[in-house]
Amino acid sequence: MLKKLMAVGMVLLSGLTLAACQAKLGVDEHTNKQQGLVAVVKGDAPGSSLNYQYGDTSGKVKVSDGRYVLSVPVKTNDQTIKLSSGSQSVSAKVKKATPLGQYSKIATAYNQAIIVGSLPQAISAQVMKNPAILKTNPEAAKAYQTAMVSTKDQQLAPTAETGLHQLMKQSDLTIRGNIEGDQLVAAALIVPVSAMKDKAKATAFVKEVAAMSSAVGADPKAVLKAFQNAQKKSKQKTTIDTIKSNGVKFDVGVSTTQLYLYVTK
């Protein structure tokens, strides 16, 4: 009789322990805001994986030590993220993002800035002062055509489909974009940390930041000054404050190997 009672007690105890160990599915507060190209939703969850769905997209995300992290591309409309695990379900809201502008126009402006920036200094100054000179000055027009060909690999793709895409890639720079229809929702310039220690490569990156700043309507000089000041301060602090210019925001993120410059509104 005693053995039976002990057996029943062990079963009840194991049931209570199992119930106590099962995590409740939830969403952390203030984690579903835009962070560069995406919004990050995270929280507690039971099991080893979690089901998610938003719009036409669905799938599973890994649960590690009772925690999950889900990256959701931000859009120009509010989104509801449905999460479920077993009998538990919860929803998270991702707020809409303000797009940077029409992608094709931004790409054209960026590419023109890259081309003009690679012209001989005297001709570059003339073109920036009076773009019409390309139609009246054969020497400037020829130099522009040569620069357009030589910088082809540095230019953004003229068009891009909806979604997260690599818009341009070089050995020392990758540009990714979050595209929705004809809108560039957000962009990211990614450069190896090692490149920032090389004078020529760092100078090239500065030109690319200036080109992107101008293309999205920010003030290139103001952005570059703030970026350079932030780099100096970053030696004393672990985070860099958001750079703002004409309604455009520039956020810097650094991993062990890459520096990320996120461009959003």
C-alpha positions as CSV (number, residue, x, y, z in Angstrom):
1,M,0.0,0.0,0.0
2,L,2.8,2.4,1.0
3,K,4.6,1.6,-2.3
4,K,1.4,2.5,-4.3
5,L,1.0,5.8,-2.4
6,M,4.6,6.7,-3.1
7,A,4.2,5.9,-6.8
8,V,1.2,8.1,-7.0
9,G,3.0,10.8,-5.2
10,M,5.9,10.6,-7.6
11,V,3.6,10.9,-10.6
12,L,1.8,13.9,-9.2
13,L,5.1,15.5,-8.3
14,S,6.6,15.0,-11.8
15,G,3.4,16.5,-13.3
16,L,3.7,19.6,-11.1
17,T,7.4,19.9,-11.9
18,L,6.6,19.6,-15.7
19,A,3.9,22.3,-15.4
20,A,6.2,24.6,-13.5
21,C,9.0,24.2,-16.1
22,Q,6.8,24.9,-19.1
23,A,7.4,28.5,-20.1
24,K,4.5,30.7,-20.9
25,L,4.5,32.1,-24.4
26,G,5.0,35.9,-24.4
27,V,6.4,38.9,-26.1
28,D,8.8,41.3,-24.4
29,E,7.7,44.9,-24.2
30,H,9.2,47.4,-26.6
31,T,11.0,44.8,-28.7
32,N,9.0,45.1,-31.9
33,K,10.2,48.5,-33.0
34,Q,12.2,49.1,-36.2
35,Q,15.9,48.3,-36.0
36,G,17.4,49.1,-39.4
37,L,15.9,46.8,-42.0
38,V,13.7,44.8,-39.6
39,A,11.8,44.8,-36.4
40,V,12.9,42.3,-33.7
41,V,10.2,40.4,-31.8
42,K,11.4,38.3,-28.9
43,G,10.2,36.8,-25.7
44,D,9.7,33.6,-23.7
45,A,8.4,30.4,-25.2
46,P,8.1,26.7,-24.4
47,G,9.5,23.8,-26.5
48,S,12.3,23.9,-29.0
49,S,10.6,25.9,-31.8
50,L,7.9,28.5,-32.3
51,N,5.4,28.9,-35.2
52,Y,5.0,32.4,-36.6
53,Q,2.8,34.0,-39.3
54,Y,2.5,37.5,-40.7
55,G,0.8,38.3,-44.0
56,D,1.6,35.5,-46.4
57,T,4.8,34.6,-44.6
58,S,4.9,31.7,-42.1
59,G,7.5,29.4,-40.6
60,K,9.3,28.3,-37.4
61,V,11.9,30.0,-35.3
62,K,14.2,28.2,-32.9
63,V,13.7,28.5,-29.1
64,S,16.9,28.4,-27.1
65,D,16.9,28.3,-23.2
66,G,13.2,29.3,-23.2
67,R,13.8,32.3,-25.4
68,Y,13.1,33.2,-29.1
69,V,14.1,36.0,-31.4
70,L,12.3,36.7,-34.6
71,S,13.3,39.3,-37.2
72,V,10.4,40.8,-39.3
73,P,11.0,43.1,-42.3
74,V,9.3,46.4,-41.6
75,K,6.7,47.6,-44.0
76,T,4.8,50.8,-44.8
77,N,1.8,49.4,-42.9
78,D,1.3,48.1,-39.4
79,Q,1.7,44.3,-39.1
80,T,0.3,41.7,-36.7
81,I,2.7,38.8,-36.0
82,K,0.9,35.6,-34.8
83,L,3.0,33.3,-32.6
84,S,1.9,29.9,-31.4
85,S,3.4,26.9,-29.6
86,G,1.2,24.0,-28.7
87,S,-2.0,25.3,-27.2
88,Q,-0.5,28.7,-26.5
89,S,-0.8,31.7,-28.9
90,V,0.0,35.4,-28.7
91,S,0.2,38.3,-31.1
92,A,2.7,41.1,-31.5
93,K,2.3,44.4,-33.3
94,V,5.0,45.8,-35.6
95,K,4.5,49.5,-36.4
96,K,4.7,50.8,-39.9
97,A,7.9,52.5,-41.1
98,T,8.2,55.7,-43.1
99,P,10.0,54.9,-46.4
100,L,13.1,56.8,-47.5
101,G,11.6,57.4,-50.9
102,Q,11.1,55.9,-54.3
103,Y,13.8,53.3,-54.8
104,S,14.5,54.0,-58.5
105,K,15.0,57.8,-57.8
106,I,17.3,57.1,-54.9
107,A,19.4,54.6,-56.9
108,T,19.7,57.1,-59.7
109,A,20.8,59.8,-57.4
110,Y,23.3,57.6,-55.5
111,N,24.8,56.3,-58.8
112,Q,25.2,59.8,-60.2
113,A,27.0,60.9,-56.9
114,I,29.3,57.9,-57.2
115,I,30.1,58.7,-60.9
116,V,30.6,62.4,-60.3
117,G,32.8,61.7,-57.3
118,S,35.1,59.6,-59.4
119,L,35.7,62.3,-62.1
120,P,38.9,64.3,-62.2
121,Q,38.6,67.0,-59.5
122,A,38.4,69.9,-61.9
123,I,35.7,68.3,-64.0
124,S,33.8,67.1,-60.9
125,A,33.6,70.6,-59.5
126,Q,32.2,71.9,-62.8
127,V,29.6,69.2,-63.1
128,M,28.4,69.7,-59.5
129,K,28.2,73.4,-60.1
130,N,26.4,73.1,-63.4
131,P,25.2,69.6,-64.5
132,A,24.2,70.9,-67.9
133,I,27.9,71.2,-68.8
134,L,27.7,67.5,-69.7
135,K,25.6,68.5,-72.7
136,T,27.8,71.4,-73.8
137,N,31.3,70.3,-72.9
138,P,32.6,67.3,-74.9
139,E,35.6,66.7,-72.5
140,A,33.3,66.6,-69.4
141,A,30.8,64.3,-71.2
142,K,33.5,61.9,-72.2
143,A,35.0,61.8,-68.7
144,Y,31.5,61.2,-67.3
145,Q,30.9,58.3,-69.7
146,T,34.3,56.8,-68.7
147,A,33.5,57.2,-65.0
148,M,30.1,55.6,-65.5
149,V,31.7,52.5,-66.9
150,S,34.5,52.3,-64.4
151,T,32.2,52.6,-61.4
152,K,29.6,50.1,-62.7
153,D,30.4,47.7,-59.8
154,Q,29.9,50.5,-57.3
155,Q,26.5,51.4,-58.4
156,L,23.1,50.3,-57.0
157,A,20.9,48.0,-59.0
158,P,18.5,50.2,-61.0
159,T,15.4,48.2,-59.8
160,A,14.6,45.8,-57.0
161,E,11.7,43.6,-56.1
162,T,9.8,43.7,-52.8
163,G,11.7,42.2,-49.9
164,L,15.2,42.2,-48.3
165,H,17.8,42.4,-51.1
166,Q,21.5,42.9,-51.7
167,L,21.6,46.0,-53.9
168,M,25.3,46.2,-54.4
169,K,28.4,44.2,-53.2
170,Q,32.1,44.9,-53.4
171,S,34.9,43.4,-51.4
172,D,34.8,46.3,-48.9
173,L,31.1,47.4,-49.1
174,T,27.7,45.7,-49.2
175,I,24.5,47.7,-49.5
176,R,21.3,45.9,-48.5
177,G,17.8,47.3,-48.8
178,N,14.2,46.6,-47.6
179,I,12.1,47.2,-50.6
180,E,8.3,47.5,-50.8
181,G,6.8,48.1,-54.2
182,D,8.6,51.1,-55.5
183,Q,9.7,52.3,-52.1
184,L,13.0,51.9,-50.3
185,V,11.8,51.4,-46.7
186,A,15.3,51.2,-45.2
187,A,18.9,50.6,-46.3
188,A,22.1,49.3,-44.7
189,L,25.7,50.0,-45.6
190,I,28.0,47.2,-44.4
191,V,31.8,47.5,-44.3
192,P,34.5,45.3,-42.7
193,V,35.8,46.8,-39.5
194,S,39.3,46.2,-40.9
195,A,38.6,48.5,-43.9
196,M,38.0,51.4,-41.6
197,K,41.6,51.1,-40.4
198,D,42.8,51.5,-44.0
199,K,43.0,55.1,-45.1
200,A,42.1,54.5,-48.8
201,K,39.2,52.1,-47.9
202,A,37.9,54.4,-45.2
203,T,38.0,57.4,-47.6
204,A,36.0,55.3,-50.2
205,F,33.4,54.4,-47.5
206,V,33.1,58.1,-46.6
207,K,32.3,58.9,-50.2
208,E,29.7,56.2,-50.3
209,V,28.0,57.4,-47.1
210,A,28.0,60.9,-48.6
211,A,26.4,59.6,-51.8
212,M,23.7,57.7,-49.8
213,S,23.0,60.7,-47.6
214,S,22.5,63.0,-50.6
215,A,20.3,60.4,-52.4
216,V,17.9,60.1,-49.5
217,G,17.7,63.9,-48.8
218,A,20.0,64.2,-45.9
219,D,22.8,66.8,-45.6
220,P,26.0,64.9,-46.6
221,K,28.4,67.3,-44.8
222,A,26.4,67.2,-41.6
223,V,26.1,63.4,-41.6
224,L,29.8,62.9,-42.3
225,K,30.8,65.3,-39.6
226,A,28.5,63.6,-37.0
227,F,29.7,60.2,-38.2
228,Q,33.4,61.1,-37.8
229,N,32.7,62.6,-34.3
230,A,30.8,59.5,-33.3
231,Q,33.7,57.3,-34.4
232,K,36.1,59.3,-32.1
233,K,33.6,59.1,-29.2
234,S,33.0,55.3,-29.7
235,K,36.5,54.7,-28.3
236,Q,35.2,55.9,-24.9
237,K,31.6,54.4,-25.1
238,T,30.1,51.2,-26.4
239,T,27.2,52.8,-28.3
240,I,26.9,55.6,-30.9
241,D,23.9,58.0,-30.8
242,T,21.6,58.2,-33.7
243,I,22.7,60.7,-36.4
244,K,19.8,62.8,-37.7
245,S,19.6,65.0,-40.8
246,N,16.5,66.4,-42.6
247,G,14.3,63.7,-41.1
248,V,16.7,60.8,-42.0
249,K,18.2,58.7,-39.3
250,F,21.6,57.0,-39.4
251,D,22.3,54.3,-36.8
252,V,25.7,52.5,-36.4
253,G,26.0,48.9,-35.3
254,V,29.3,47.1,-34.9
255,S,30.0,43.3,-34.7
256,T,33.5,41.7,-34.3
257,T,34.0,41.9,-38.1
258,Q,31.5,44.3,-39.6
259,L,30.3,47.9,-39.2
260,Y,26.7,48.5,-40.1
261,L,25.2,51.9,-41.0
262,Y,21.4,51.7,-41.0
263,V,19.5,54.4,-42.9
264,T,15.9,54.9,-42.0
265,K,13.2,57.6,-41.4
